[in-house]
Each structure stands twice: as structure tokens, then as C-alpha cells.
Amino acid sequence: FKVETVGDSYVAVTGLPDAREDHAIMIAKYSIKCLLKFNVLAKRLEPHLGPGTASLGMRFGLHSGPVTAGVLRGEKSRFQLFGDTINVASRMESTGEKNMIQVSQDTADLLTSAGKGHWLVPRDNPVSAKGKGLVQTYWLQPNKRRPSMNTASMRLSVDGSNDGYGMASGERGEEIEVHRALSRSWKNINIENGVSIAKERLIRWNAAILESFLLKIVEQRNVKDGGDDPVSPLPEVNDFTPSEKDKILSFAEILCEKVMFPDDSYSEEYPVVLVGTSINPKARAQLLEYVAIIASMYRDVPFHNFDHASHVTMSANKLLNRVCTAFVSEEEDFASVAARTFGISADPLAQFVIVFSSLVHDVDHQGVPNAQLVKEHDPLCEKYDNRSVAEKRSIAIAWDILMEDRFVDLQGAIFTNSREMMRFRQLLMNTVLATDIADKERSAAGKIRWQKAFHPSNPDVLDDTNEKQENIRSLKATLVFEQIMQASDVSHTMQHWHTFKKWNKRLYSELSKAYREGRGATDPRENWYGGEIGFFDFYIIPLAKKLRECGVFGSAASEYLDYAVENRRRWEEEGKEIATKMVSDYDALHLRDEVLDEEDSIDLQREEENNDEREDFEQSGLSSIMSYNEQGNQREEDDDEEVSALDSTTYSGRETPLDVSSENGDEIV
């Protein structure tokens, strides 16, 4: 019986409103089934909600005892349960662990008396529960078999007679099936959160997103070919072979103000793209391999890592989907939507490039800003003219890998001629370079382009010729793509408060690490709170307003702006306390690392000293052997004692661990 939901907590009870003897068993089975269903649902939703969804978990707390039920007066009157039993159940949940079911002693006693004691595993240490002190609790794990259970006795009798457990065979059969299902599934409840497992899941998720847009490209080509079967796959061999000139990526060219979109993107006769198309299996396999290689080239830094790239990809995918489904009414056709979205909704190649750019935009990022790379005279700076160094490096890596011969089938699926390849390259450069918000020259040019496209001083001039109209449409489409990329790159500031706090902490850790290593111009501890306020006021909120001005994102634009304003408000209220705690936590972590580094240094110094002593001894031992015949056996005995002493010293210096107790009493070995 569901009682209520309180925040993110769900309260349920068995034995009410109708009393039943087996209430402890029922609530145990119910919690197990909830956990299993949640695990399946989280995995199923990950392709839609983004990476990390499958890592979500639940905590359960069970307690048994008397309760008082009633309805409180007031505007939000509802049926509630009161009493110590509810409080203890809450303590069982709050002191539990992810994807585990914690059971109190009272509930454990009831389960044991009902013959389910084999489901219980005592916690290693007593739990400190508020108002209760230290209490013994148990984990509920139904995959633990009863030791004395005879497997043969679990088989159902053919004639439907009693099976020896006091149950009719039908009832017992249902009980066995439930138990078997729970036992099989329990192994999958605790999602492995190892680095390799999580990374593989992210790789597959990103590849699936890219494949969904790649399918749109293939579908559109099938329709344009006008074949009898528009959903049949294209030939596996693509006649187009990129020339060496096509493969060249040059940053010496002036960045395109706009990327021209094909004429059919605005055609009123744009065909409806049918589903069911498949891509070349080789291209599909190469896509997964490509994503895996890109993932491996992201550095292990706190913020600009592969997790961040996946988060940006998720946001870009969300915004693109809003553009592609921006129907005002049921009567509106694809051509009308394409015209209103500047051709974006009808251009799957451009859509693919945006998601692709999101994935690769920070490849090989060192965790320091471009200004620091220029200050350090990084070899890349000379190569990329001291401008947008990190972004150009990421573009070059992504492009060069894609152009390798092992990805020839993937290339053929993405572009079929030099013109498509050039558009891909232009959009890739425009969108990734748009993430360098510290480039003042580019930012100033961007404001001029935005004014020209969305707030022209003389709109009548723009309607003189169709060519000018198409130029403005292409400019608008290019700017929209850049806005998608910029917004996605900082999307954590325009999402839920908890998401913002998580990524804000990671960014602080990265900048603090760089500063402590001498690779940062300013200490982030000095004005982290005020800096975030300014970032919201002068970049995030204006950026969110631009999303709304584009007019192509529907309700998503308002959603992003609302979250940005709300996060700014909450940061103003809570940011000082949060920033203070971040600084304190990071300083404590750094201090601990310094202690460990110092101990490692001491161990290394001792090892070097012992090596020097051994070398000195070996030299003295040699002279002792040479003088042995002259001085007799006494010298040999003295040498033996010296060897024994030195061996003991060497062993102690190299092998004996040094124990250090930290402030919280943890032992570090």
C-alpha cells in the first residue's frame, strides 16, 4: 500500500489497511522487485536521457512495528503514518547504500521466524542511527540459498500433490519461480561502476547517438535516389574516394562566416524520410571503433574529459531533436518546418556534424586554458598561430583519425562527394572553434554576424534577391549550430541545480590542480563565488536568451533560460557556502597528497642511501677478499657479521612500510 512520496523518497507499507501475518516477507519481496524494475528501467532510459542514467540507484530501508495512521488538516491534507516505526524505517534508508536493502533487527527477526533467515547478511559494523545510537542491521539478499534446502525437493510433483513444504504444487511452483527470478536477477542489481565499465557504456551510447543521425543521412539519400524501395539499404561500396586535397585540413583559411546549405533543404517538395534504413555493417563497426579511439585520447583531467564530451553530446542531441520536431500544428509539413528552421531540420549531414563536433571538441585537452599554453610556449602554439590552440588541436586529431584508411566505409556513409566533405569540414571547424569564448576577436565578429542575421538595421534590403535571402538563411543556420555548440558546452549551468553543482566542482578541481602545478595564472580560491556570478550575468544568461531568439528550439529555449536564471539565484544565495566548502575539501585533499608524496620521497631517499651503502660494502668486501690470505680467518668472520648487519638494514629500509595516521584516524600505509 503506497502511503506517500516525500521529495525523492517513496513510502510504502504492508499489513495496512488489511492486517496479514506475512507482512515482513511481502515488504521484502516488494522492495526487491522495485529494485530490479528500477535497474531495468534505468538501463532502458539511458539512450533517451543520456549517459549516467544506468548508474542511478536506489536505497531501501525496512522496519516492522506499530504505527499510527491519520489525516492531518491543512491545504495539503493527506493520509500519513506516524510513530517510531516510520522514523526507524527512514533511518534504515538514509544509512543504507546504493542498490542495497537494509533491514532492521525487528524485521530480520520476523523474516528469520518465517524461514527466510537465509536472505539476510549481517552488516560488518553496527550502524549509527539518529536517536537510536549504534544498532545491528542486515542486508537483504534473496540470492542466498537456504543451506539445508534439497534441490530435488523443489521439483513439483506431477500429480499436483503437496510438495513437502505444506503448499499445493501450484502455489509452491509460483514461489519457486519468483525465487529463481530473483536469484538470477540479483547479480545484475549492483551496476559495476568501474572505470572501464562506465567508459565502455559511454562509448556505446555516443556511438548509438551518432548512428541515429547517420541513418538519417542514408535515408535521405535513398529517397533522393527515387528507387522503387526507398527504405532499402544503399550499396555497400561508395564510388567516392576522397582525394589528398579533400583530406587536407587547413586553419590558414579565413573561417567561414556562413556554411552554405543545399538548396533542397528549403524546397517545398522536400520528401518525407521513411524509417527502416540500415547502414553498411562495416561502417557501423567502424563508427564504434572511431568513438572508442576518440574516448581513449581524452586525458584524465577533472573537467575536460570524456564524461564532459558525452554530456555535451547529450545536450546537443536534445537541442537538435527539438529543432527537428518543431511542428507548430498537425497540418504543418516537413517543408514548412525546414523553412522555419533555416533548413536545419532537413539537413541530416549538418545535424550529424554537430553531434560529431560535440564528441570531439575537447580531445587531448590538457586541463589548462589556451592562454597558459601560449605562455608556456607549447609547440602547438606555433603550429596554430597562438589562437584557439586547444580547439584546433582537437579538430585536427578528430579529422586526421577519420581520414585514416581503416575508416573508409564510415567516410562513405557520411559523405559521397567533395562538396559534402567540404561542408562537413567547414561546419566542424565553425562549431568547435565557437567553444573558444576567450577569443575576443572571434566573439566580436560573432556579435556582428548575429546582429546581421537576427536584428538587421535595414530588413528591406535583405529581400532584394533570392540569393541574399539564401545567404541570410545559411548565416542563420550556421549561427544556430554555433549556439547549440556553445550552449551544450556549458549546458550544466542551464540544467538542474545538482547537475550544475557537480560540474562546477569538477571545474574548480581542474583549475586548482593546474594552479598548484604552476600552470594557472590566477588562484581559483580567491574569487570563485564572484566569478561564477559574473559568468552567469555576462555569458550564460545572454547565451540562453539567444537560444530563445533563434526561434527554432521550442520550449527547450525557455527551459534552458529558466534553469540558468534559477541556478544564478541559488548560487547567489548558497554559492559562498558551497565555494568555501569546495576550497576546504580540495585543500584537505591536496594536503593529504602532499603527505603521501613526502613519504614516497622519504622511501625513495632511503632506498638510494641503502643502494649507496651496498655499493660501498661491495667495494670493501672486494678488498677484504684480497687480503684474506694475509690476515687469516678472523677477517672473514668480521666480514660475515658486517654482511648480516647490512642485509638487515637494507631489508628494513626497502620493505618495512611506514604508517601514517591522518586527522580522522584513517591509517595510510
C-alpha positions in Angstrom: 0.0 0.0 0.0 1.6 3.3 -1.1 1.5 5.9 1.6 3.1 8.9 0.1 6.1 10.4 -1.6 8.3 12.8 0.2 10.8 14.5 -2.1 12.7 11.7 -3.8 11.5 9.2 -1.1 8.7 6.7 -1.6 6.9 5.3 1.5 5.0 2.0 1.3 3.6 -0.3 3.9 2.3 -3.9 4.1 -0.2 -5.1 6.7 -2.3 -2.0 6.2 -5.2 -1.3 5.7 -5.7 -5.1 6.0 -3.7 -7.0 8.5 -1.6 -10.0 7.4 0.8 -12.4 9.0 3.4 -12.3 6.3 3.8 -8.5 6.1 7.6 -8.7 6.6 8.0 -11.2 3.7 5.7 -9.1 1.5 7.6 -5.9 2.0 10.9 -7.6 1.4 9.7 -9.1 -1.9 8.2 -5.8 -2.9 11.4 -3.9 -2.3 13.4 -6.5 -4.2 11.1 -6.3 -7.2 11.2 -2.4 -7.1 15.0 -2.5 -7.2 15.0 -5.0 -10.1 12.5 -3.0 -12.1 14.3 0.3 -11.5 17.6 -1.2 -12.7 16.0 -2.4 -15.9 14.2 0.9 -16.5 17.4 3.0 -15.9 19.2 1.0 -18.5 16.4 1.3 -20.9 16.2 5.0 -20.5 19.9 5.7 -20.9 19.7 6.1 -24.7 17.0 8.8 -24.2 18.1 10.5 -21.0 21.9 10.4 -21.6 25.0 8.8 -20.2 25.0 8.1 -16.5 21.3 7.2 -16.3 22.1 3.5 -15.9 24.3 4.3 -12.9 21.3 5.7 -11.0 20.4 3.6 -8.0 18.0 3.3 -5.1 18.4 2.8 -1.3 15.8 0.8 0.7 15.2 0.7 4.4 12.8 -1.8 6.1 11.5 -1.8 9.7 8.5 -3.5 11.3 6.4 -2.4 14.2 3.2 -0.5 15.3 2.2 2.8 13.6 -0.5 5.5 14.0 -2.4 6.4 10.9 -4.4 9.6 10.2 -5.1 12.6 8.0 -3.6 16.0 9.0 -5.6 19.1 8.5 -4.4 21.9 6.1 -4.2 22.8 2.5 -2.2 19.6 1.7 -4.1 17.2 3.9 -3.2 13.6 3.1 -3.2 10.2 4.7 0.0 9.7 6.7 1.7 7.2 9.1 3.3 8.4 12.3 5.4 6.9 15.0 8.8 5.4 15.8 8.4 2.6 13.2 8.3 5.2 10.4 11.3 7.0 11.9 13.4 3.8 12.2 12.5 2.8 8.6 13.7 6.3 7.5 17.0 5.7 9.4 17.4 2.3 7.7 17.1 4.0 4.3 19.4 7.0 5.0 22.2 4.9 6.4 22.0 2.3 3.6 24.0 2.1 0.4 23.2 2.4 -3.2 21.2 -0.6 -4.7 21.0 -2.3 -1.3 18.1 -3.1 1.0 18.9 -2.5 4.7 16.7 -4.3 7.3 16.3 -3.6 11.0 16.7 -6.2 13.7 12.9 -6.4 14.2 12.3 -7.1 10.5 15.2 -9.5 10.4 13.7 -11.5 13.3 10.3 -11.7 11.5 12.0 -12.9 8.3 14.0 -15.5 10.2 11.0 -16.8 12.1 9.2 -17.2 8.7 12.1 -19.3 7.4 13.7 -16.6 5.3 16.8 -16.1 7.5 19.0 -17.2 4.6 18.0 -14.0 2.8 19.9 -11.9 5.5 23.5 -10.9 5.7 24.6 -9.0 8.8 26.4 -5.7 8.2 30.0 -5.8 9.2 29.7 -3.0 11.7 26.8 -1.5 13.7 25.1 1.5 12.1 24.8 4.8 13.9 21.1 5.8 13.6 19.9 9.2 14.8 18.1 8.9 18.1 18.9 5.2 18.3 22.7 5.0 18.7 24.5 2.0 17.4 22.2 -0.7 16.0 22.8 -4.0 14.3 21.3 -4.2 10.8 21.2 -6.6 7.9 21.4 -6.6 4.1 18.5 -8.3 2.3 19.9 -10.6 -0.4 17.5 -13.2 -1.6 20.1 -15.0 -3.8 21.4 -16.5 -0.6 20.1 -20.1 -0.7 19.0 -22.0 2.4 21.9 -24.3 3.2 19.8 -27.3 4.0 17.5 -26.9 1.0 17.4 -30.0 -1.1 17.2 -29.1 -4.8 15.4 -32.2 -5.6 12.6 -31.4 -3.2 11.9 -28.2 -5.2 10.6 -30.1 -8.1 6.9 -30.1 -8.5 5.0 -33.4 -8.2 3.4 -34.5 -11.4 0.1 -35.4 -9.8 -0.3 -32.0 -8.1 0.0 -33.3 -4.6 1.7 -31.5 -1.7 5.3 -30.9 -2.3 6.5 -31.4 1.2 6.5 -27.7 2.3 2.9 -27.6 3.2 2.0 -25.9 -0.1 -0.1 -27.1 -3.0 2.2 -27.6 -6.0 0.7 -24.6 -7.9 1.5 -22.2 -5.0 4.9 -23.7 -4.5 5.6 -23.5 -8.2 4.9 -19.8 -8.2 7.1 -19.3 -5.1 10.0 -21.2 -6.8 9.7 -19.2 -10.0 9.8 -15.9 -8.1 12.8 -17.1 -6.1 14.6 -18.3 -9.2 13.9 -15.0 -11.0 15.1 -13.0 -8.0 18.3 -15.1 -7.7 19.1 -14.7 -11.4 18.4 -11.0 -11.4 20.1 -10.1 -8.2 23.5 -10.4 -9.7 22.6 -7.6 -12.1 21.3 -5.2 -9.5 24.6 -3.7 -8.4 25.8 -1.9 -11.5 29.5 -2.1 -11.8 30.9 1.4 -11.6 34.5 0.5 -12.6 36.2 3.0 -14.9 36.4 0.6 -17.8 32.7 -0.5 -17.5 31.4 3.1 -17.3 33.7 4.2 -20.2 32.5 1.3 -22.4 28.9 2.3 -21.7 29.6 5.9 -22.6 31.4 4.8 -25.8 28.4 2.7 -26.9 25.9 5.4 -26.0 27.8 8.1 -28.1 28.1 5.7 -31.0 24.4 5.0 -30.9 23.6 8.7 -31.0 25.9 9.3 -33.9 24.4 6.3 -35.7 20.9 7.7 -35.3 21.9 10.8 -37.3 24.0 8.7 -39.7 20.8 6.7 -40.5 19.1 10.0 -41.4 21.8 10.8 -43.9 21.4 7.4 -45.6 17.6 7.6 -45.5 17.7 11.0 -47.3 20.0 9.6 -50.0 17.7 6.7 -50.6 14.7 9.0 -51.0 16.6 11.3 -53.4 17.7 8.3 -55.5 14.0 7.7 -56.2 14.3 3.9 -56.1 11.3 1.5 -56.1 12.1 0.6 -52.5 13.0 3.8 -50.6 13.9 2.0 -47.4 16.4 -0.5 -48.9 20.0 0.0 -48.0 22.4 1.7 -50.3 25.1 -0.3 -52.0 27.9 -1.1 -49.6 30.6 0.3 -51.9 30.7 4.0 -52.3 32.2 5.2 -55.6 33.5 8.4 -54.0 37.2 8.3 -52.9 38.5 11.4 -51.1 41.5 12.9 -52.8 44.5 14.0 -50.9 43.4 17.6 -51.4 40.0 16.7 -49.9 41.7 15.3 -46.8 43.7 18.4 -46.1 42.6 20.4 -43.0 44.0 23.9 -43.0 43.5 26.6 -40.4 45.2 29.2 -42.6 41.9 29.8 -44.4 39.6 32.5 -43.2 36.8 31.0 -41.1 33.6 30.9 -43.0 31.0 33.4 -41.9 28.3 31.0 -43.1 28.2 27.5 -44.4 26.1 27.2 -47.5 23.3 24.7 -47.1 22.0 22.7 -50.1 19.0 24.1 -52.0 16.8 21.2 -51.3 16.9 22.0 -47.6 14.5 24.8 -48.3 12.5 23.0 -51.0 8.7 22.9 -50.6 8.8 19.5 -52.1 11.1 18.1 -49.6 10.2 14.4 -49.2 9.2 12.6 -46.0 12.0 10.4 -44.9 10.9 6.9 -44.2 12.3 4.8 -41.5 13.8 1.3 -41.7 17.0 2.1 -43.5 20.2 0.3 -42.4 23.8 1.4 -42.8 26.7 -0.7 -44.0 27.6 -3.1 -41.2 31.3 -2.3 -41.8 30.5 1.4 -41.4 28.6 0.7 -38.2 31.5 -1.3 -36.7 34.0 1.4 -37.8 31.8 4.1 -36.1 32.1 2.3 -32.8 35.8 1.8 -33.2 36.2 5.5 -34.0 34.3 6.6 -30.9 36.4 4.2 -28.8 39.7 5.8 -30.2 38.4 9.3 -29.5 37.5 8.3 -26.0 41.0 6.9 -25.4 42.6 10.2 -26.5 40.7 12.3 -23.8 43.0 13.0 -20.9 42.3 12.1 -17.3 41.5 15.6 -16.1 38.7 16.5 -13.7 36.5 18.5 -16.1 37.5 18.4 -19.8 37.4 14.7 -20.1 35.3 12.1 -22.0 32.5 12.4 -19.5 32.2 16.1 -20.3 32.2 15.3 -24.0 29.4 12.8 -23.5 27.5 15.4 -21.5 27.9 18.0 -24.3 26.8 15.4 -26.9 23.7 14.7 -24.9 22.7 18.3 -24.8 23.4 18.9 -28.5 21.3 15.8 -29.3 18.5 17.2 -27.2 18.5 20.6 -28.9 18.8 19.1 -32.4 15.8 16.9 -31.7 13.8 19.9 -30.6 14.6 21.6 -33.9 13.8 18.5 -36.0 10.4 18.1 -34.3 9.4 21.8 -34.3 5.9 21.3 -35.7 3.6 24.1 -34.9 0.5 22.1 -35.7 -0.5 18.7 -37.1 -1.2 20.3 -40.5 2.3 21.6 -40.9 4.5 19.6 -43.3 8.2 19.0 -43.4 8.9 21.7 -45.9 7.3 24.3 -43.7 9.4 23.2 -40.7 12.5 23.2 -42.8 11.9 26.8 -44.0 11.2 27.9 -40.4 14.3 26.2 -39.0 16.6 27.7 -41.8 16.9 24.2 -43.4 18.4 22.6 -40.3 15.6 20.1 -39.8 16.0 18.9 -43.4 19.8 18.6 -43.4 20.9 15.4 -41.6 24.5 15.8 -42.6 24.7 19.1 -40.7 23.0 17.5 -37.8 25.5 14.7 -37.7 28.4 17.2 -37.8 27.0 19.0 -34.7 26.8 15.8 -32.6 30.2 14.7 -34.0 31.7 18.1 -33.0 30.3 17.7 -29.5 32.0 14.4 -29.1 35.5 15.5 -30.3 35.6 19.2 -29.2 37.9 18.7 -26.3 40.0 15.7 -27.4 43.5 15.8 -25.8 42.6 18.8 -23.6 45.4 19.3 -21.1 43.2 20.9 -18.4 44.6 24.4 -18.8 43.3 27.3 -20.9 44.8 28.4 -24.2 46.4 31.5 -22.6 48.5 29.2 -20.4 49.6 27.1 -23.4 50.7 30.3 -25.2 52.6 31.4 -22.0 54.4 28.1 -21.8 55.4 28.3 -25.5 53.7 24.9 -26.1 54.8 23.5 -29.5 51.2 23.6 -30.6 51.0 27.3 -30.3 53.4 28.0 -33.1 51.6 25.4 -35.3 48.2 27.1 -34.6 49.3 30.7 -34.6 48.8 31.2 -30.8 45.0 31.2 -31.3 42.4 28.6 -30.2 45.2 26.2 -29.7 43.3 23.5 -27.8 40.3 23.7 -30.1 42.3 23.4 -33.3 44.3 20.5 -31.8 41.0 18.7 -31.1 39.7 19.3 -34.6 43.0 18.1 -36.2 43.0 14.9 -34.2 39.4 14.1 -34.9 39.8 14.8 -38.6 43.1 13.0 -39.1 41.8 9.8 -37.5 38.6 10.0 -39.5 40.7 10.2 -42.7 42.6 7.0 -42.0 42.1 4.2 -44.4 40.6 1.9 -41.8 37.5 4.2 -41.7 36.9 4.2 -45.4 33.4 2.7 -45.0 32.5 5.2 -42.4 33.7 8.0 -44.6 31.5 6.7 -47.4 28.4 6.7 -45.1 29.0 10.3 -44.1 29.8 12.0 -47.4 29.5 10.8 -51.0 31.3 13.7 -52.8 33.8 16.5 -52.3 31.1 19.1 -51.7 29.6 17.2 -48.8 33.0 16.6 -47.4 33.9 20.3 -47.6 30.6 21.2 -45.8 31.4 18.7 -43.1 34.9 20.1 -42.6 33.6 23.7 -42.6 30.9 23.0 -40.0 33.3 21.0 -37.9 35.7 24.0 -37.7 33.0 26.6 -37.1 31.2 24.7 -34.3 34.3 23.6 -32.4 36.1 26.9 -32.7 32.9 28.6 -31.4 33.6 27.0 -28.0 36.7 29.2 -27.5 34.8 32.0 -25.7 38.1 33.6 -24.7 38.9 34.6 -28.3 37.8 38.3 -28.2 38.2 38.9 -31.9 36.0 35.9 -32.8 33.4 36.9 -30.1 33.3 40.5 -31.6 32.8 39.1 -35.1 30.1 36.8 -33.8 28.1 39.7 -32.4 28.2 41.4 -35.8 27.1 38.3 -37.6 24.3 37.8 -35.0 23.1 41.4 -35.5 23.2 41.0 -39.3 21.2 37.8 -39.2 18.6 38.3 -36.5 18.5 42.1 -36.0 19.3 43.7 -39.3 19.3 47.5 -39.3 17.5 47.6 -42.7 15.4 44.4 -43.2 14.1 45.6 -46.5 17.5 45.4 -48.2 17.7 41.7 -47.4 14.6 40.9 -49.6 16.0 42.2 -52.8 17.1 38.9 -54.3 16.7 35.2 -53.6 20.5 34.9 -53.4 20.6 37.3 -50.5 17.7 35.5 -48.8 19.6 32.2 -49.1 22.7 33.8 -47.8 20.9 35.1 -44.7 19.3 31.7 -44.2 22.6 30.0 -44.3 24.1 32.5 -41.9 21.2 32.0 -39.5 21.6 28.2 -39.7 25.4 28.4 -39.1 24.8 30.7 -36.1 22.2 28.3 -34.7 24.7 25.5 -34.9 27.3 27.6 -33.1 24.7 28.4 -30.4 23.9 24.8 -30.0 27.6 24.0 -29.5 28.2 26.9 -27.1 25.1 26.2 -25.0 25.9 22.4 -24.9 29.5 23.1 -23.8 28.2 24.9 -20.7 24.8 23.1 -20.5 25.5 22.1 -16.9 24.8 25.8 -16.0 21.4 25.6 -17.7 20.3 22.3 -16.1 19.2 21.0 -12.7 20.9 22.6 -9.7 22.5 19.3 -8.7 24.0 18.9 -12.2 25.4 22.4 -12.1 27.0 21.8 -8.7 28.6 18.6 -9.8 30.3 20.0 -12.9 31.1 23.3 -11.1 33.1 21.3 -8.5 34.9 19.4 -11.3 35.8 22.6 -13.0 37.2 24.1 -9.7 39.2 20.9 -9.2 40.8 21.2 -12.6 41.7 24.8 -12.3 43.0 24.3 -8.8 45.1 21.4 -9.9 46.6 23.5 -12.7 47.3 26.4 -10.4 49.1 24.2 -7.8 51.2 22.7 -10.6 52.2 26.2 -11.8 50.0 26.1 -14.9 47.5 28.7 -13.9 47.6 32.5 -13.9 45.2 33.0 -11.0 44.3 31.1 -7.8 40.6 30.0 -8.2 40.2 30.1 -4.4 40.4 33.9 -4.4 37.1 34.7 -6.2 35.3 31.5 -7.2 31.9 32.7 -5.9 32.1 36.1 -7.5 33.5 34.7 -10.7 30.5 32.4 -11.2 28.1 35.3 -10.7 29.8 37.2 -13.4 29.9 34.2 -15.7 26.1 33.8 -15.3 25.5 37.6 -15.9 27.8 38.2 -18.9 27.8 34.9 -20.7 25.3 32.1 -19.6 22.1 34.1 -19.3 22.8 36.1 -22.6 23.5 32.8 -24.3 20.3 31.3 -23.1 18.4 34.3 -24.3 20.0 33.9 -27.8 18.6 30.3 -27.9 15.2 31.8 -27.4 15.8 34.5 -30.1 16.7 31.8 -32.6 13.0 30.7 -32.6 13.8 27.1 -33.5 14.1 25.3 -30.2 10.5 25.5 -28.9 10.1 25.1 -25.2 13.7 23.9 -24.7 14.9 27.5 -25.1 12.7 28.7 -22.2 13.7 25.7 -20.2 17.4 26.5 -20.6 16.9 30.1 -19.7 14.7 29.3 -16.7 17.3 26.9 -15.3 20.1 29.5 -15.9 18.2 32.2 -14.0 17.3 29.8 -11.2 20.9 28.5 -10.8 22.2 32.0 -10.8 19.7 32.9 -8.0 20.6 29.8 -5.9 24.3 30.4 -6.4 23.9 33.9 -5.2 22.2 32.5 -2.1 24.2 29.4 -1.4 27.3 29.9 -3.5 29.5 31.4 -0.8 29.0 28.4 1.5 29.5 25.9 -1.4 32.6 27.7 -2.6 34.1 27.7 0.9 33.5 24.0 1.3 35.0 23.3 -2.1 38.1 25.2 -1.2 38.3 23.5 2.2 37.8 20.0 0.8 40.3 20.5 -2.0 42.9 21.9 0.3 42.5 19.0 2.7 42.8 16.6 -0.2 45.9 18.4 -1.5 47.4 18.3 2.0 46.9 14.5 2.2 48.5 14.1 -1.2 51.5 16.1 -0.1 51.9 13.9 3.0 51.8 10.8 0.8 54.3 12.4 -1.7 56.6 13.3 1.2 56.5 9.7 2.5 57.2 8.4 -1.0 60.1 10.8 -1.3 61.5 9.6 2.1 61.2 5.9 1.0 62.9 6.8 -2.3 65.7 8.6 -0.4 66.2 5.7 1.9 66.4 3.3 -1.0 69.0 5.4 -2.6 71.0 5.6 0.6 70.8 1.8 1.0 72.0 1.3 -2.6 75.0 3.6 -1.8 75.7 1.6 1.3 75.6 -1.7 -0.6 78.0 -0.3 -3.3 80.4 0.8 -0.5 80.2 -2.6 1.1 80.8 -4.4 -2.2 83.9 -2.4 -2.7 85.2 -3.0 0.9 84.2 -6.7 0.5 86.5 -7.0 -2.5 89.5 -5.6 -0.7 88.7 -8.0 2.2 88.9 -11.0 -0.1 92.1 -9.8 -1.5 93.7 -9.5 2.0 92.2 -12.7 3.3 95.2 -14.9 2.8 97.4 -12.5 4.7 95.2 -11.9 7.7 93.6 -15.3 8.2 90.1 -16.4 9.2 89.4 -13.7 11.7 88.9 -11.1 8.9 86.4 -13.4 7.1 84.3 -13.8 10.3 84.2 -10.0 10.7 83.1 -9.6 7.1 80.3 -12.1 7.6 78.9 -10.1 10.6 79.1 -6.9 8.6 77.2 -8.5 5.6 74.5 -9.7 8.0 74.1 -6.3 9.5 74.0 -4.5 6.2 71.5 -7.0 4.7 69.2 -6.4 7.7 69.5 -2.6 7.3 68.7 -2.9 3.6 65.7 -5.1 4.1 64.3 -2.7 6.7 64.8 0.3 4.6 63.2 -1.1 1.5 60.4 -3.3 2.7 59.1 -2.0 6.1 56.0 0.2 5.4 55.6 3.5 7.2 52.3 4.0 8.9 50.8 7.5 9.0 47.6 8.4 10.8 45.6 11.2 9.3 43.4 13.6 11.3 40.3 11.5 11.0 42.1 8.4 12.3 42.4 6.6 9.0 45.6 4.6 8.6 47.5 5.2 5.5 50.1 2.6 4.5 
